[in-house]
Amino acid sequence: TNASQFAVSPHILDACLMIFTALSPDESRDAWIPKGVGTISISPQQEMPLWVWAQIKDSPSSKTIIANIHIITESGRVLVQFEDVSLVAAEREPTIREKVESAEAVAREQLISDFIRMIIAKGLRCEMAGLDMNEPLTNLGLDSLISIELLNQLETDLQVDININELQEETTGMKLTQTVLQSMFGSQDLPAEV
């Protein structure tokens, strides 16, 4: 479908709806999805530049917003009016850091270990199940390029800064897991050595 077939470009309408992410009473929301509209009025005359006026009328729950959206010209003439737009919150998957932080201390080690195993498996292009986390990482095939990718992913997703020297020849996946746990939570969350 060509955007020129519409009286108002779908891109403009999409931008209007993005405003509600900024106005949202729940700042953790990534997006709001339109569920319904009470009335729509569209003027056949188009002008540029355009402005958007948005108003949250009601928020019956943390997952629903009722709003009005008007697209207006610089002179203040209303081109498009959406009244009583019903928007529902889009659910987002928690990040790996959020999962680890909200997990019980005993589950954190498994979450981090699985995350490290996934990154290594992706770098080695192999199945996660085939990686023994008690084996030295170099024996698994970890080279300098995969090591850098691993450390970058840990920094990006878990916000931990692990020195490349931590990946010495005898470092195992479990030792790296312990290092990440230590970096995130200090020594209180480390399991006792057996």
SERO-4910 file (N, C-alpha, C, O; in steps of 0.05 Angstrom, whole numbers):
BEGIN
 pado doro    nc1    nc2    nc3   cac1   cac2   cac3    cc1    cc2    cc3    oc1    oc2    oc3
  Thr    A     17    -24      0      0      0      0     18     25      0     37     26     15
  Asn    A     11     44    -16     26     69    -19     14     89      0    -10     93      1
  Ala    A     32    103     16     23    123     35      8    145     22     -9    158     35
  Ser    A     13    151     -4     -1    173    -17    -31    167    -22    -46    185    -29
  Gln    A    -39    142    -18    -67    135    -22    -85    144      2   -109    144      0
  Phe    A    -72    152     24    -87    159     48    -90    189     50    -72    204     41
  Ala    A   -112    198     62   -115    227     67    -94    237     86    -85    260     85
  Val    A    -86    220    105    -65    226    124    -45    203    123    -53    180    125
  Ser    A    -20    209    121      0    188    119      0    170    144     -1    181    166
  Pro    A      1    144    141      3    126    164     28    132    181     27    127    205
  His    A     48    144    170     72    151    185     66    173    205     76    173    227
  Ile    A     50    192    197     42    214    215     25    203    237     28    210    261
  Leu    A      6    185    231    -11    173    251      6    156    271      1    157    295
  Asp    A     26    142    261     43    126    278     59    145    297     62    139    320
  Ala    A     69    167    286     83    186    303     65    197    325     74    202    348
  Cys    A     40    202    318     21    212    338     18    192    361     17    200    384
  Leu    A     15    167    354     12    146    375     37    143    392     35    135    416
  Met    A     60    148    381     85    146    397     86    167    419    100    163    439
  Ile    A     71    188    416     70    209    436     61    197    463     71    206    484
  Phe    A     44    178    462     33    167    487     54    151    503     50    147    527
  Thr    A     75    142    490     96    129    505    109    150    523    115    145    546
  Ala    A    113    175    513    125    196    529    105    206    551    114    213    573
  Leu    A     79    206    545     60    216    564     50    194    584     35    200    602
  Ser    A     59    170    579     49    147    595     53    150    625     75    159    633
  Pro    A     33    143    641     37    144    670     56    122    679     67    124    701
  Asp    A     61    102    663     79     81    670    104     83    652    103     75    628
  Glu    A    126     94    662    149    100    646    164     76    634    180     78    617
  Ser    A    157     52    644    171     28    635    159     17    609    169     -2    597
  Arg    A    137     29    600    124     20    575    140     28    551    150     50    549
  Asp    A    142      9    532    156     15    507    137     26    486    144     42    469
  Ala    A    112     17    487     93     25    466     64     21    475     58      6    494
  Trp    A     46     36    462     18     34    466      5     25    440     13     36    419
  Ile    A    -13      7    440    -26     -3    416    -55      6    415    -69      3    435
  Pro    A    -63     18    392    -91     28    391   -110      4    391   -106    -16    376
  Lys    A   -131      6    407   -151    -15    409   -177     -6    396   -192    -23    386
  Gly    A   -183     19    397   -207     29    385   -208     60    384   -192     73    398
  Val    A   -226     71    368   -228    100    365   -258    106    366   -274     93    353
  Gly    A   -265    126    382   -293    135    383   -301    148    357   -319    138    344
  Thr    A   -288    170    350   -294    184    325   -268    194    311   -248    200    325
  Ile    A   -270    195    285   -247    206    269   -259    227    250   -279    222    236
  Ser    A   -246    250    249   -253    271    230   -228    279    215   -207    285    227
  Ile    A   -229    279    188   -206    285    172   -213    307    152   -233    305    138
  Ser    A   -197    328    152   -201    350    133   -188    342    106   -166    331    107
  Pro    A   -201    348     84   -189    340     58   -165    358     50   -149    350     33
  Gln    A   -163    381     62   -141    399     55   -117    393     72   -119    391     97
  Gln    A    -94    390     60    -69    384     74    -50    408     73    -48    422     52
  Glu    A    -37    413     94    -17    435     96      7    424    112      6    404    126
  Met    A     29    439    109     53    433    125     63    458    137     57    479    125
  Pro    A     76    459    159     83    437    177     59    430    194     40    445    196
  Leu    A     61    407    206     39    397    223     48    395    252     72    392    258
  Trp    A     29    398    270     34    396    298     14    375    309     -7    371    298
  Val    A     21    363    331      3    344    344     -4    354    371     14    362    387
  Trp    A    -29    353    378    -39    359    404    -50    333    415    -67    321    402
  Ala    A    -41    325    438    -51    300    450    -59    305    479    -47    320    493
  Gln    A    -80    291    487    -91    294    514    -99    267    524   -115    252    511
  Ile    A    -89    259    548    -98    235    561   -123    243    576   -122    259    595
  Lys    A   -146    232    568   -172    238    581   -176    221    606   -186    231    627
  Asp    A   -168    196    605   -173    178    627   -152    156    626   -142    149    605
  Ser    A   -147    144    649   -129    121    651   -143    101    670   -135    100    693
  Pro    A   -162     86    659   -178     68    676   -161     47    691   -168     37    712
  Ser    A   -138     41    679   -119     22    692    -91     29    682    -88     46    665
  Ser    A    -71     16    694    -44     21    685    -38     11    657    -17     16    646
  Lys    A    -57     -5    646    -53    -17    620    -71     -5    599    -72    -15    576
  Thr    A    -86     15    605   -105     27    586   -105     58    589   -103     69    611
  Ile    A   -106     71    566   -108    100    564   -130    107    545   -133     94    524
  Ile    A   -146    126    552   -166    138    534   -156    166    528   -150    182    546
  Ala    A   -153    172    502   -141    198    495   -153    211    470   -169    198    456
  Asn    A   -147    236    467   -154    251    443   -128    259    429   -108    265    441
  Ile    A   -129    258    402   -106    266    386   -116    284    364   -134    277    349
  His    A   -103    307    361   -110    326    340    -84    332    325    -64    338    337
  Ile    A    -86    331    298    -64    340    281    -72    367    271    -93    370    258
  Ile    A    -56    387    277    -63    415    270    -42    428    253    -18    419    253
  Thr    A    -50    448    238    -31    463    222    -17    484    239    -25    488    262
  Glu    A      2    497    228     17    518    243     -2    541    250      1    554    270
  Ser    A    -22    545    233    -42    567    238    -63    558    259    -80    574    267
  Gly    A    -63    533    267    -82    523    287   -107    509    276   -124    501    291
  Arg    A   -108    506    249   -131    493    237   -128    462    241   -107    451    237
  Val    A   -150    450    250   -150    421    256   -153    405    230   -172    409    216
  Leu    A   -133    388    224   -135    371    200   -146    344    206   -162    333    191
  Val    A   -138    333    229   -147    306    237   -154    307    266   -139    318    283
  Gln    A   -177    295    273   -185    293    301   -191    264    307   -208    251    294
  Phe    A   -178    253    327   -184    226    337   -195    231    365   -181    242    383
  Glu    A   -219    223    370   -231    227    397   -236    200    409   -243    180    396
  Asp    A   -231    199    436   -234    175    451   -219    151    440   -230    129    436
  Val    A   -194    155    435   -176    134    426   -170    116    450   -161    126    471
  Ser    A   -175     90    447   -169     71    468   -142     58    462   -139     46    441
  Leu    A   -123     61    480    -96     49    476    -90     30    498    -96     35    522
  Val    A    -79      7    491    -71    -13    511    -41    -16    511    -28    -13    490
  Ala    A    -30    -20    535     -1    -22    538      9    -48    525     -2    -69    529
  Ala    A     31    -45    510     45    -68    499     63    -79    521     78    -64    533
  Glu    A     62   -105    525     79   -117    545    106   -122    532    108   -130    509
  Arg    A    127   -118    547    154   -123    537    167   -144    555    161   -147    578
  Glu    A    184   -159    543    199   -180    556    220   -166    574    234   -148    565
  Pro    A    223   -175    599    244   -163    616    271   -169    605    276   -190    592
  Thr    A    290   -151    609    317   -155    600    330   -176    617    320   -183    638
  Ile    A    353   -187    608    367   -207    623    376   -195    650    375   -209    671
  Arg    A    384   -171    651    392   -158    676    368   -157    695    371   -163    719
  Glu    A    345   -149    685    321   -148    702    314   -175    713    306   -178    736
  Lys    A    316   -196    696    311   -223    705    330   -231    727    321   -243    747
  Val    A    355   -226    723    375   -233    743    371   -218    769    371   -230    791
  Glu    A    366   -192    767    362   -176    791    337   -184    807    336   -182    832
  Ser    A    316   -193    793    291   -200    807    291   -229    816    273   -237    831
  Ala    A    311   -245    808    312   -273    815    322   -277    843    336   -260    854
  Glu    A    314   -299    855    326   -307    881    356   -312    877    364   -319    855
  Ala    A    371   -308    898    400   -311    896    408   -337    884    427   -339    869
  Val    A    395   -359    891    402   -386    881    397   -389    852    411   -405    839
  Ala    A    378   -374    840    372   -376    812    389   -358    795    392   -362    771
  Arg    A    402   -338    807    418   -319    792    441   -333    777    447   -327    754
  Glu    A    455   -351    791    477   -365    779    469   -380    754    483   -379    734
  Gln    A    446   -393    755    437   -408    731    430   -390    708    436   -395    685
  Leu    A    416   -367    714    409   -348    693    434   -337    680    436   -335    655
  Ile    A    454   -329    695    479   -318    684    494   -340    669    505   -335    647
  Ser    A    496   -364    680    510   -386    667    497   -392    640    511   -395    620
  Asp    A    471   -393    639    457   -399    614    461   -376    594    464   -381    570
  Phe    A    462   -352    604    466   -329    586    494   -330    574    497   -326    550
  Ile    A    514   -336    590    542   -338    580    543   -362    561    556   -360    540
  Arg    A    531   -384    568    531   -408    550    518   -401    523    528   -409    502
  Met    A    497   -385    523    483   -377    498    502   -360    481    504   -364    456
  Ile    A    516   -341    493    534   -324    478    556   -340    465    563   -336    442
  Ile    A    568   -358    481    590   -374    471    580   -392    449    593   -395    428
  Ala    A    557   -405    453    546   -423    432    541   -408    406    546   -418    384
  Lys    A    531   -384    409    526   -367    385    553   -361    371    555   -363    346
  Gly    A    574   -354    386    600   -347    375    613   -372    362    626   -369    341
  Leu    A    609   -395    374    621   -420    364    603   -434    343    611   -453    330
  Arg    A    579   -423    340    559   -435    322    554   -464    328    556   -482    311
  Cys    A    547   -469    354    542   -496    363    518   -496    382    508   -474    388
  Glu    A    509   -519    390    486   -521    408    495   -514    437    517   -522    445
  Met    A    478   -501    451    484   -494    479    488   -519    496    506   -519    513
  Ala    A    472   -539    492    473   -563    508    500   -577    507    507   -592    525
  Gly    A    514   -573    485    540   -586    481    563   -572    496    586   -582    495
  Leu    A    558   -550    510    579   -535    523    580   -542    553    561   -538    567
  Asp    A    603   -552    561    607   -558    590    619   -533    603    642   -526    597
  Met    A    603   -521    621    612   -496    633    634   -500    654    645   -481    664
  Asn    A    641   -526    660    663   -531    678    689   -536    663    710   -539    675
  Glu    A    687   -535    637    711   -538    620    724   -511    615    709   -491    613
  Pro    A    750   -509    614    763   -483    608    752   -472    581    748   -487    562
  Leu    A    747   -446    580    734   -434    556    751   -438    532    741   -442    510
  Thr    A    778   -438    535    796   -442    511    792   -470    500    795   -474    476
  Asn    A    787   -490    518    783   -517    508    757   -520    493    754   -537    476
  Leu    A    738   -502    499    712   -502    484    715   -490    456    697   -493    439
  Gly    A    737   -475    452    742   -463    426    740   -433    426    740   -420    405
  Leu    A    739   -421    450    737   -392    453    763   -379    444    784   -384    455
  Asp    A    761   -362    423    785   -348    413    782   -319    421    763   -311    435
  Ser    A    801   -302    413    801   -274    421    777   -259    410    766   -241    424
  Leu    A    768   -265    386    745   -251    375    719   -258    390    704   -240    397
  Ile    A    715   -283    396    691   -291    411    693   -281    439    673   -273    451
  Ser    A    717   -280    450    721   -268    477    712   -239    478    698   -231    497
  Ile    A    720   -224    458    712   -196    457    682   -193    454    670   -176    467
  Glu    A    670   -210    437    641   -209    433    627   -216    459    607   -204    466
  Leu    A    638   -236    474    626   -244    499    627   -221    520    607   -215    533
  Leu    A    650   -209    522    653   -187    541    636   -163    534    624   -150    551
  Asn    A    634   -157    508    617   -135    499    587   -141    505    572   -123    514
  Gln    A    579   -166    501    551   -174    507    545   -172    537    524   -163    545
  Leu    A    564   -181    553    561   -179    582    559   -150    591    543   -143    608
  Glu    A    575   -133    579    574   -104    586    548    -92    577    536    -76    592
  Thr    A    539    -98    553    515    -86    542    490    -96    557    473    -80    565
  Asp    A    487   -122    561    462   -133    572    462   -135    602    440   -133    614
  Leu    A    485   -139    615    485   -141    644    498   -117    658    497   -114    682
  Gln    A    508    -98    642    522    -74    652    545    -81    671    548    -69    692
  Val    A    560   -102    664    584   -109    679    608   -105    662    608   -112    638
  Asp    A    629    -95    673    654    -91    659    674   -112    668    686   -109    690
  Ile    A    678   -132    652    696   -154    659    722   -150    642    720   -147    618
  Asn    A    745   -151    655    770   -148    642    776   -172    625    770   -195    634
  Ile    A    787   -168    602    794   -191    584    813   -210    597    814   -234    590
  Asn    A    829   -201    616    847   -219    630    832   -240    647    844   -260    655
  Glu    A    807   -235    653    791   -255    667    786   -280    651    779   -301    661
  Leu    A    791   -278    625    787   -301    607    814   -315    601    820   -321    578
  Gln    A    829   -320    622    854   -334    619    850   -363    611    827   -372    610
  Glu    A    871   -376    605    870   -403    594    854   -422    611    839   -439    600
  Glu    A    855   -420    637    842   -439    654    814   -430    664    802   -443    681
  Thr    A    805   -407    654    779   -397    663    757   -414    651    756   -418    627
  Thr    A    739   -423    668    716   -439    659    692   -421    657    692   -398    667
  Gly    A    671   -432    645    646   -417    643    635   -411    671    623   -390    675
  Met    A    638   -430    689    628   -426    717    644   -405    731    633   -389    747
  Lys    A    670   -404    727    687   -384    740    679   -356    729    677   -337    744
  Leu    A    674   -354    703    664   -329    692    637   -321    703    632   -298    708
  Thr    A    620   -341    706    594   -336    719    597   -324    747    583   -305    754
  Gln    A    616   -335    762    621   -325    789    632   -296    788    625   -280    805
  Thr    A    649   -291    769    660   -264    765    638   -244    759    638   -222    770
  Val    A    619   -252    742    596   -234    735    579   -229    759    571   -207    765
  Leu    A    573   -251    774    557   -248    798    571   -229    818    558   -212    830
  Gln    A    597   -233    821    612   -216    840    610   -186    831    607   -168    847
  Ser    A    613   -182    805    612   -155    794    584   -142    798    582   -118    804
  Met    A    563   -158    795    536   -148    797    527   -144    826    513   -124    833
  Phe    A    534   -163    843    522   -163    870    541   -164    893    533   -164    916
  Gly    A    567   -165    887    587   -168    909    588   -197    918    576   -214    905
  Ser    A    602   -202    939    606   -230    948    583   -242    962    583   -266    967
  Gln    A    562   -226    970    540   -238    986    524   -258    969    511   -275    981
  Asp    A    524   -256    943    507   -275    927    522   -298    916    511   -315    902
  Leu    A    548   -301    922    563   -323    911    557   -348    927    557   -348    951
  Pro    A    551   -370    913    546   -395    927    572   -404    941    594   -398    932
  Ala    A    569   -418    962    592   -428    977    607   -449    960    594   -465    946
  Glu    A    633   -449    962    649   -468    947    644   -496    959    642   -499    983
  Val    A    641   -516    942    637   -543    951    662   -559    949    662   -583    956
***
